[in-house]
Amino acid sequence: MKSKNVLKDKRFTFSIHIIEQYKRLTESKEYVMSKQLLRSGTAVGALIQEAEFAQSKADFISKLSISLKEANETSYWLELLHRTQYIDTMRFEESSQYINELISMLSSIKTSKLKLNT
């Protein structure tokens, strides 16, 4: 049975993808940058999960906003790792597609919720 929550599906798939990237980087002994990528990349999904049970609309928007910040940070780490040749172009493009989709979805949801509050 297919899930109806596209955002939750994408955040989970992206988290798995980030963990796989982390494993590859640690195999190459790239511990500092791999931990940064793992922390920010998995935080995106964790915050989306937390937002599901937010205590208020303001809490929901806050959690999505923080998730969006983590997504932007993850995008930075991915680009840095790619430009310094720790991540190949194929993996970078795949990761970028995932994170850009999440950023678009989070931005759209946040904007919609803010408009409902005014």
Backbone bond lengths (Angstrom), bond angles and torsions (degrees), N, CA, C in turn:
res aa  C-N    CA-C-N  psi(-1)  N-CA   C-N-CA  omega(-1)  CA-C   N-CA-C  phi
1 M - - - 1.448 - - 1.529 109.24 -
2 K 1.317 115.93 129.87 1.455 121.09 -176.71 1.531 110.97 -84.91
3 S 1.325 115.47 137.56 1.457 121.36 179.81 1.523 110.37 -70.53
4 K 1.332 115.52 147.61 1.459 120.53 179.05 1.524 111.75 -93.68
5 N 1.317 117.59 -8.49 1.457 120.33 -177.45 1.526 109.78 -99.49
6 V 1.321 115.35 94.43 1.461 121.81 -175.87 1.525 111.14 -62.49
7 L 1.324 117.38 -41.06 1.463 120.77 -179.20 1.529 110.99 -61.18
8 K 1.323 117.12 -45.40 1.468 119.97 179.68 1.526 111.12 -64.32
9 D 1.324 116.55 -39.90 1.467 119.96 177.99 1.523 110.96 -62.56
10 K 1.331 116.21 -46.22 1.468 120.54 -178.16 1.523 111.70 -65.98
11 R 1.324 117.37 -40.49 1.468 119.06 -178.82 1.522 110.29 -66.71
12 F 1.321 117.50 -35.26 1.461 119.92 179.79 1.526 110.83 -71.81
13 T 1.322 116.30 -44.35 1.467 120.89 177.37 1.525 110.24 -60.50
14 F 1.336 116.28 -41.73 1.461 120.18 179.40 1.526 110.90 -65.12
15 S 1.313 117.77 -41.20 1.471 120.63 178.77 1.525 111.18 -60.46
16 I 1.319 116.79 -42.33 1.466 120.62 176.62 1.524 110.06 -62.18
17 H 1.310 115.90 -43.14 1.471 121.08 178.72 1.534 110.82 -59.92
18 I 1.318 116.84 -43.18 1.468 121.46 179.63 1.528 110.57 -65.08
19 I 1.316 117.19 -40.99 1.468 120.26 177.98 1.527 110.27 -62.18
20 E 1.324 116.94 -38.99 1.470 120.16 176.91 1.529 111.00 -64.18
21 Q 1.344 116.60 -40.83 1.470 120.70 176.68 1.530 109.59 -61.82
22 Y 1.328 115.74 -44.10 1.465 121.63 179.37 1.531 110.69 -57.39
23 K 1.319 116.55 -46.59 1.468 120.48 179.70 1.528 111.17 -59.12
24 R 1.337 116.52 -44.06 1.471 120.05 179.31 1.530 111.27 -62.38
25 L 1.324 115.60 -43.04 1.464 119.74 -178.70 1.524 111.88 -66.95
26 T 1.322 117.34 -39.55 1.469 118.70 179.88 1.525 111.39 -70.73
27 E 1.315 117.15 -28.33 1.470 119.53 174.29 1.526 110.65 -63.35
28 S 1.347 115.45 -28.72 1.470 121.23 177.37 1.524 111.96 -90.44
29 K 1.319 116.72 8.32 1.466 123.63 179.20 1.532 113.28 66.32
30 E 1.321 116.83 29.21 1.467 122.15 177.49 1.528 108.31 -98.04
31 Y 1.316 115.84 75.17 1.458 120.92 -170.58 1.530 114.23 -76.88
32 V 1.316 118.25 -43.49 1.463 120.75 -173.94 1.523 110.91 -66.23
33 M 1.324 116.68 -54.03 1.463 119.36 -178.62 1.523 111.85 -67.75
34 S 1.322 117.06 -34.51 1.468 119.04 179.73 1.527 110.65 -65.53
35 K 1.330 117.46 -36.78 1.465 120.33 178.29 1.524 111.26 -68.30
36 Q 1.328 116.67 -37.74 1.464 120.30 177.28 1.529 110.20 -61.98
37 L 1.329 115.62 -45.51 1.465 120.61 179.41 1.528 110.66 -63.44
38 L 1.319 116.97 -44.75 1.462 121.25 179.79 1.526 110.97 -61.67
39 R 1.322 116.94 -45.72 1.465 121.37 -177.73 1.530 111.43 -62.50
40 S 1.335 116.49 -53.13 1.466 118.47 -176.82 1.527 111.55 -71.52
41 G 1.331 116.80 -38.26 1.462 120.09 -177.87 1.516 113.88 -66.11
42 T 1.327 117.00 -40.98 1.466 119.19 179.43 1.530 111.94 -80.83
43 A 1.325 117.14 -22.08 1.469 120.35 176.72 1.527 111.02 -64.25
44 V 1.324 116.58 -32.28 1.469 120.58 179.10 1.528 109.42 -55.07
45 G 1.313 116.12 -54.23 1.464 120.65 -178.94 1.512 113.47 -66.83
46 A 1.324 116.68 -38.98 1.466 120.24 -179.54 1.528 111.02 -63.09
47 L 1.315 116.93 -40.39 1.468 120.44 179.79 1.525 111.79 -70.13
48 I 1.326 116.66 -35.39 1.467 119.58 175.01 1.528 109.10 -62.79
49 Q 1.315 115.99 -41.85 1.469 120.67 177.84 1.531 110.51 -62.41
50 E 1.329 117.17 -44.59 1.468 121.11 178.54 1.523 111.37 -61.51
51 A 1.328 116.60 -38.91 1.468 120.86 -178.21 1.524 111.77 -61.51
52 E 1.316 116.19 -28.13 1.466 119.98 -179.73 1.529 111.72 -58.87
53 F 1.321 117.09 -32.36 1.461 121.02 -179.84 1.529 111.46 -115.88
54 A 1.309 115.68 36.05 1.464 120.80 178.79 1.527 109.91 -61.22
55 Q 1.314 115.58 150.73 1.462 120.84 -176.91 1.523 113.02 -80.09
56 S 1.331 116.17 -18.31 1.463 120.66 -179.11 1.530 108.64 -158.51
57 K 1.335 115.32 172.17 1.469 118.78 176.11 1.524 110.43 -62.41
58 A 1.328 115.86 -39.65 1.467 119.96 179.47 1.527 110.87 -63.16
59 D 1.323 117.12 -40.51 1.463 121.79 177.74 1.527 110.03 -65.03
60 F 1.328 116.74 -41.93 1.463 122.13 177.87 1.529 110.54 -58.84
61 I 1.324 115.99 -49.75 1.464 121.00 -179.74 1.525 110.45 -63.20
62 S 1.324 116.72 -40.12 1.463 120.83 178.67 1.526 111.48 -61.01
63 K 1.320 116.64 -45.74 1.473 120.32 -179.31 1.530 110.94 -65.52
64 L 1.330 117.13 -39.93 1.467 119.68 176.76 1.523 110.81 -66.00
65 S 1.326 116.72 -37.97 1.468 120.50 178.70 1.523 111.22 -63.50
66 I 1.314 116.64 -42.61 1.466 120.30 178.59 1.524 109.94 -67.51
67 S 1.325 116.72 -39.15 1.465 120.66 176.66 1.528 110.35 -60.56
68 L 1.314 116.19 -40.61 1.463 121.22 178.09 1.532 111.08 -63.69
69 K 1.319 117.05 -41.24 1.469 120.91 176.05 1.526 111.01 -62.33
70 E 1.325 116.73 -42.82 1.470 120.69 178.18 1.528 110.81 -64.62
71 A 1.322 116.57 -37.23 1.464 120.63 177.75 1.527 110.49 -63.85
72 N 1.325 116.43 -42.27 1.466 119.92 177.53 1.522 111.26 -65.00
73 E 1.327 117.11 -39.10 1.463 120.13 176.82 1.531 110.29 -64.32
74 T 1.313 116.61 -41.49 1.466 120.71 178.41 1.519 110.53 -60.92
75 S 1.319 116.31 -41.44 1.462 121.15 177.58 1.530 110.56 -59.18
76 Y 1.325 115.90 -41.29 1.467 121.04 177.17 1.528 111.04 -60.39
77 W 1.339 116.73 -49.96 1.468 120.42 -178.29 1.523 111.32 -62.38
78 L 1.322 116.55 -39.28 1.469 119.64 178.55 1.526 110.96 -62.38
79 E 1.329 115.81 -45.19 1.466 119.06 179.69 1.526 111.10 -64.71
80 L 1.316 117.14 -42.74 1.462 121.04 178.64 1.530 110.82 -61.19
81 L 1.312 116.58 -46.25 1.470 120.67 179.50 1.528 111.54 -63.88
82 H 1.314 116.37 -35.12 1.465 119.64 178.16 1.530 111.02 -70.56
83 R 1.313 116.50 -47.76 1.475 119.87 -177.97 1.523 113.11 -66.19
84 T 1.307 116.47 -23.43 1.471 120.15 177.04 1.530 111.45 -98.04
85 Q 1.309 115.18 10.83 1.466 124.68 172.34 1.529 114.69 66.04
86 Y 1.315 116.40 29.41 1.462 119.84 173.15 1.529 111.02 -89.23
87 I 1.335 116.10 -23.92 1.467 122.14 176.18 1.520 107.13 -122.66
88 D 1.318 116.60 130.15 1.462 119.44 -179.63 1.534 110.59 -73.76
89 T 1.322 115.29 166.58 1.463 121.65 -174.55 1.521 112.34 -60.35
90 M 1.313 117.58 -42.00 1.465 120.44 -179.03 1.534 111.22 -60.92
91 R 1.314 117.22 -47.70 1.475 120.51 179.96 1.531 111.14 -68.15
92 F 1.318 116.34 -36.93 1.460 120.12 178.08 1.526 110.55 -62.69
93 E 1.330 117.00 -47.27 1.465 120.44 -178.94 1.526 111.48 -63.89
94 E 1.317 116.65 -39.56 1.465 120.53 177.64 1.534 110.24 -64.02
95 S 1.323 116.67 -46.43 1.467 121.41 179.10 1.519 111.09 -63.38
96 S 1.324 116.26 -42.06 1.467 120.79 -179.75 1.519 111.45 -63.17
97 Q 1.317 116.17 -39.06 1.463 119.14 178.12 1.532 110.40 -62.44
98 Y 1.321 116.56 -46.72 1.470 120.79 177.81 1.531 111.23 -57.15
99 I 1.328 116.30 -52.16 1.462 119.12 -173.26 1.525 111.30 -69.69
100 N 1.328 117.57 -35.54 1.466 119.82 178.05 1.524 111.47 -66.22
101 E 1.327 117.43 -37.20 1.465 120.53 175.73 1.527 110.36 -64.23
102 L 1.327 116.76 -43.25 1.464 119.94 178.63 1.527 111.23 -64.35
103 I 1.320 116.96 -42.10 1.471 120.63 178.43 1.522 110.23 -60.30
104 S 1.326 117.16 -44.94 1.471 121.03 179.15 1.521 111.45 -61.60
105 M 1.320 116.20 -45.25 1.464 120.04 -179.47 1.525 111.53 -65.18
106 L 1.328 116.70 -45.27 1.465 120.40 179.86 1.524 111.35 -63.28
107 S 1.325 116.60 -42.53 1.467 120.75 178.92 1.521 110.85 -61.85
108 S 1.318 116.09 -43.08 1.460 121.27 -179.57 1.530 111.64 -64.59
109 I 1.313 116.87 -45.54 1.472 120.89 179.44 1.523 110.26 -63.90
110 K 1.322 116.42 -44.22 1.469 120.67 -179.86 1.528 110.51 -60.89
111 T 1.326 116.77 -46.26 1.463 121.34 179.71 1.524 110.82 -61.34
112 S 1.322 117.00 -44.18 1.471 121.22 179.18 1.522 111.43 -61.34
113 K 1.325 116.99 -45.56 1.466 120.71 -179.68 1.525 111.50 -65.26
114 L 1.333 116.59 -38.49 1.464 119.77 178.56 1.524 110.83 -65.43
115 K 1.329 116.88 -38.79 1.468 120.36 178.71 1.526 111.09 -65.65
116 L 1.320 116.80 -35.38 1.465 120.52 178.48 1.525 111.83 -67.59
117 N 1.331 116.59 -26.51 1.471 121.02 -178.60 1.518 112.90 -81.50
118 T 1.332 117.83 -12.93 1.472 119.49 -177.67 1.495 112.38 -94.97
